[in-house]
Amino acid sequence: MHHQEETLAAYVRTVAADEESIAVVVVGSLARGTERRDSDVDVYLIVTEAAFARAIEREQLSYVDTAVSTYDGGYVDIKVATLDYLRRAADEGDDPVRASFLGARVAWSREPEVADLVAAIPVLPDAVWEDRSASFIAQMRLYGGYFLKQGEQLGDEYLLRWAALHTASSAGRALLARAHVLFPGNKYLSDLLAGLPDLPSGYLQLADQLLAAPTAEIGATFLALVEAHHHWPISREQTLSRFVRENELAWLTRVPPPEFR
């Protein structure tokens, strides 16, 4: 909307006067064209490495600017980054950071490469999506096929509910990966799954049952539904090794477990 674009322009004028500012990248609803009248303006402020280091020291990697707003209640929601941040996000960023650049546009820049870097961040090759679906199905099988049963057998309420939550989460992430849909965060998972054109029939209702009253029986039904939906790219014989490598050996490989990617 016009008043948000005015606020964005005012913010750009402010930061462009600083020689340590490199670019302003618009993200969020304004970039996607889905903003409401009261929406804020979400941006990445790209700065020099020295300015980024100071932002870390001052705990100012994310903050809001209300002074430049041209409408009541408006503000600019700022995340600080660098050119190297953009390069690394394109190469190794997790899903939330990649998803944050969906639809992004460069509002102002001193560096021509910023536009290409921003465009590359939300893009993943087919092979990566396939590997992700294997990771999350392995997670689902262990959480739902082993830990959930253990929680029930031991009468351990915490273990039971922890396993149910991770079963539903990993199954959902596997389905998103199969559909090549980035995961922006847990508060968006249900809506994203509901929007998939080939979601297994009854999936969301069964997931709700599993979370509300977790049992090994419901878990088995849930797993069977997801398993039958697709020929997943990892065998049951390989599942335990994959789970151990990606969870118990994360300290050794320095690769975060799948739920944090």
C-alpha positions as CSV (number, residue, x, y, z in Angstrom):
1,M,0.0,0.0,0.0
2,H,1.1,3.6,-0.6
3,H,1.7,4.6,3.0
4,Q,4.0,1.6,3.5
5,E,5.9,2.4,0.4
6,E,6.3,6.0,1.7
7,T,7.7,4.6,5.0
8,L,10.1,2.4,3.1
9,A,11.3,5.3,1.0
10,A,11.8,7.4,4.2
11,Y,13.8,4.6,5.7
12,V,16.0,4.1,2.6
13,R,16.8,7.9,2.6
14,T,17.9,7.6,6.2
15,V,20.2,4.6,5.9
16,A,21.6,5.5,2.4
17,A,23.3,8.4,4.0
18,D,25.4,6.0,6.1
19,E,28.5,4.8,4.2
20,E,28.4,1.5,6.1
21,S,24.9,0.7,4.7
22,I,25.1,-1.4,1.5
23,A,21.5,-2.3,0.7
24,V,17.9,-2.5,1.8
25,V,16.0,-5.7,0.9
26,V,12.2,-5.7,1.3
27,V,10.7,-8.9,2.6
28,G,7.5,-10.0,4.2
29,S,4.0,-9.0,3.2
30,L,5.0,-5.8,1.5
31,A,7.4,-7.7,-0.8
32,R,4.7,-10.3,-1.6
33,G,1.9,-7.8,-2.1
34,T,-0.2,-9.3,0.7
35,E,0.1,-6.4,3.2
36,R,-2.8,-5.1,5.2
37,R,-3.4,-1.4,5.9
38,D,-1.7,-1.8,9.4
39,S,1.2,-4.1,8.3
40,D,4.7,-3.1,9.2
41,V,7.6,-2.9,6.7
42,D,10.0,-5.8,6.9
43,V,13.5,-5.3,5.6
44,Y,17.0,-6.7,5.7
45,L,19.6,-4.0,6.2
46,I,22.8,-5.1,4.5
47,V,25.8,-3.5,6.1
48,T,29.6,-3.8,6.2
49,E,31.3,-6.5,8.3
50,A,32.4,-3.9,10.8
51,A,28.9,-2.6,11.3
52,F,27.6,-6.1,11.6
53,A,30.2,-6.9,14.3
54,R,29.1,-3.9,16.3
55,A,25.4,-4.9,15.9
56,I,26.3,-8.3,17.4
57,E,28.1,-6.6,20.4
58,R,25.2,-4.3,21.0
59,E,22.5,-6.9,20.5
60,Q,21.0,-5.0,17.6
61,L,20.8,-7.7,15.0
62,S,17.1,-7.1,14.9
63,Y,15.2,-4.0,16.0
64,V,12.3,-1.7,14.9
65,D,12.4,1.9,13.7
66,T,9.2,3.9,14.4
67,A,10.6,7.3,13.7
68,V,10.5,7.0,9.9
69,S,6.9,5.7,9.8
70,T,4.4,7.8,7.8
71,Y,1.3,6.1,9.2
72,D,-0.2,5.5,12.6
73,G,1.2,2.4,14.3
74,G,3.6,1.7,11.5
75,Y,7.3,0.8,11.8
76,V,10.1,-0.8,10.0
77,D,11.1,-4.2,11.3
78,I,14.9,-4.5,10.6
79,K,17.2,-7.5,10.4
80,V,20.9,-6.7,10.0
81,A,22.9,-8.8,7.6
82,T,26.0,-8.6,5.3
83,L,27.0,-9.6,1.8
84,D,28.7,-12.7,3.2
85,Y,25.4,-13.5,5.1
86,L,23.5,-13.4,1.8
87,R,26.1,-15.6,0.1
88,R,26.1,-18.2,2.9
89,A,22.3,-18.1,3.1
90,A,22.2,-19.0,-0.6
91,D,24.6,-21.9,0.0
92,E,23.7,-23.3,3.4
93,G,20.8,-21.3,4.9
94,D,18.1,-23.1,6.9
95,D,14.5,-23.1,5.7
96,P,13.3,-20.1,7.8
97,V,16.0,-17.8,6.4
98,R,15.4,-19.0,2.9
99,A,11.7,-18.6,3.2
100,S,12.1,-15.1,4.5
101,F,13.5,-14.1,1.1
102,L,10.5,-15.5,-0.9
103,G,9.3,-12.6,-3.1
104,A,12.1,-10.3,-1.7
105,R,13.0,-7.2,-3.7
106,V,15.9,-4.8,-3.5
107,A,14.7,-1.3,-2.5
108,W,18.2,0.2,-2.7
109,S,21.7,-1.0,-3.1
110,R,25.3,0.1,-3.6
111,E,26.3,-3.4,-4.8
112,P,24.9,-4.9,-8.1
113,E,25.3,-8.5,-6.8
114,V,22.7,-8.1,-4.1
115,A,19.8,-8.7,-6.4
116,D,21.3,-12.0,-7.7
117,L,22.2,-13.2,-4.2
118,V,18.7,-12.4,-2.9
119,A,17.1,-14.3,-5.8
120,A,19.3,-17.4,-5.1
121,I,18.5,-17.8,-1.4
122,P,15.0,-19.4,-1.7
123,V,16.1,-21.8,-4.4
124,L,17.0,-25.4,-3.7
125,P,18.0,-28.2,-6.2
126,D,15.7,-31.2,-6.6
127,A,18.4,-33.5,-5.1
128,V,18.4,-31.4,-1.9
129,W,14.6,-31.6,-1.6
130,E,14.8,-35.4,-2.0
131,D,17.5,-35.7,0.6
132,R,15.4,-33.6,3.0
133,S,12.4,-35.8,2.6
134,A,14.5,-38.8,3.4
135,S,15.8,-37.1,6.6
136,F,12.3,-36.2,7.8
137,I,10.8,-39.6,7.1
138,A,13.7,-41.2,9.1
139,Q,12.8,-38.7,12.0
140,M,9.1,-39.6,11.7
141,R,9.8,-43.4,11.8
142,L,11.9,-43.2,15.0
143,Y,9.8,-40.7,16.9
144,G,6.5,-42.3,15.9
145,G,7.6,-45.9,15.7
146,Y,9.9,-46.2,18.7
147,F,9.9,-43.2,21.1
148,L,6.1,-42.9,21.1
149,K,5.8,-46.6,22.0
150,Q,8.4,-46.2,24.7
151,G,6.5,-43.3,26.2
152,E,3.3,-45.4,26.4
153,Q,5.0,-48.5,27.8
154,L,6.9,-46.5,30.4
155,G,3.9,-44.4,31.4
156,D,6.1,-41.4,30.7
157,E,3.8,-38.5,29.8
158,Y,6.7,-36.2,28.8
159,L,8.3,-38.7,26.5
160,L,4.9,-39.6,25.0
161,R,4.0,-36.0,24.2
162,W,7.5,-35.1,23.1
163,A,7.5,-38.0,20.6
164,A,4.0,-37.2,19.3
165,L,5.0,-33.6,18.7
166,H,8.2,-34.6,16.8
167,T,6.3,-37.3,14.9
168,A,3.8,-34.7,13.6
169,S,6.5,-32.1,12.9
170,S,8.8,-34.4,11.0
171,A,6.0,-35.9,8.9
172,G,4.8,-32.4,8.0
173,R,8.3,-31.4,7.0
174,A,8.6,-34.5,4.9
175,L,5.4,-33.6,3.0
176,L,6.6,-30.0,2.5
177,A,10.0,-31.2,1.2
178,R,8.3,-33.6,-1.2
179,A,6.2,-30.6,-2.5
180,H,9.3,-28.3,-2.6
181,V,7.8,-25.9,-0.1
182,L,10.1,-24.0,2.3
183,F,9.3,-24.1,6.0
184,P,9.2,-20.6,7.5
185,G,8.5,-21.7,11.1
186,N,6.2,-23.8,13.2
187,K,3.4,-21.3,13.4
188,Y,2.9,-21.7,9.6
189,L,3.1,-25.5,9.4
190,S,-0.6,-26.3,9.5
191,D,-1.6,-23.7,7.0
192,L,1.1,-24.8,4.6
193,L,0.1,-28.4,4.8
194,A,-3.5,-27.5,4.3
195,G,-2.6,-25.8,1.1
196,L,-0.7,-28.8,-0.4
197,P,-2.6,-30.2,-3.4
198,D,-1.7,-33.8,-2.6
199,L,-2.0,-33.9,1.2
200,P,-3.0,-37.4,2.4
201,S,-6.7,-37.6,3.0
202,G,-7.5,-37.0,6.7
203,Y,-3.9,-36.1,7.5
204,L,-4.6,-32.9,9.5
205,Q,-7.4,-34.5,11.5
206,L,-5.2,-37.5,12.4
207,A,-2.3,-35.2,13.3
208,D,-4.6,-33.3,15.7
209,Q,-5.7,-36.6,17.3
210,L,-2.1,-37.7,17.8
211,L,-1.2,-34.4,19.4
212,A,-4.3,-34.2,21.6
213,A,-4.2,-37.8,22.9
214,P,-1.0,-39.5,21.8
215,T,-1.0,-43.3,21.8
216,A,1.1,-45.9,20.0
217,E,-2.1,-47.0,18.1
218,I,-2.8,-43.5,16.7
219,G,0.9,-43.1,16.0
220,A,0.9,-46.3,14.0
221,T,-2.1,-45.2,12.0
222,F,-0.6,-41.8,11.3
223,L,2.7,-43.4,10.2
224,A,0.9,-45.8,7.9
225,L,-1.0,-42.9,6.3
226,V,2.2,-41.0,5.5
227,E,4.2,-44.0,4.4
228,A,1.5,-45.0,1.9
229,H,1.4,-41.6,0.4
230,H,4.7,-41.7,-1.3
231,H,7.7,-44.0,-2.1
232,W,10.1,-42.3,0.3
233,P,13.8,-42.3,-0.7
234,I,15.1,-44.2,2.3
235,S,14.6,-47.8,3.3
236,R,13.5,-48.9,6.7
237,E,16.9,-50.7,7.1
238,Q,18.7,-47.3,6.6
239,T,16.4,-45.4,8.9
240,L,18.2,-45.9,12.2
241,S,21.6,-45.1,10.9
242,R,20.3,-41.9,9.3
243,F,18.6,-40.9,12.5
244,V,21.7,-41.5,14.6
245,R,23.9,-39.6,12.1
246,E,21.6,-36.6,12.0
247,N,20.8,-36.4,15.7
248,E,23.2,-38.2,18.0
249,L,26.3,-37.3,15.9
250,A,25.3,-33.7,15.1
251,W,28.1,-32.6,17.6
252,L,30.6,-34.5,15.5
253,T,29.4,-33.6,12.0
254,R,28.6,-30.0,12.9
255,V,25.4,-30.3,10.9
256,P,22.3,-29.3,12.9
257,P,19.5,-32.0,13.2
258,P,16.9,-31.8,10.5
259,E,14.3,-29.9,12.6
260,F,16.8,-26.9,12.8
261,R,17.5,-26.7,9.1
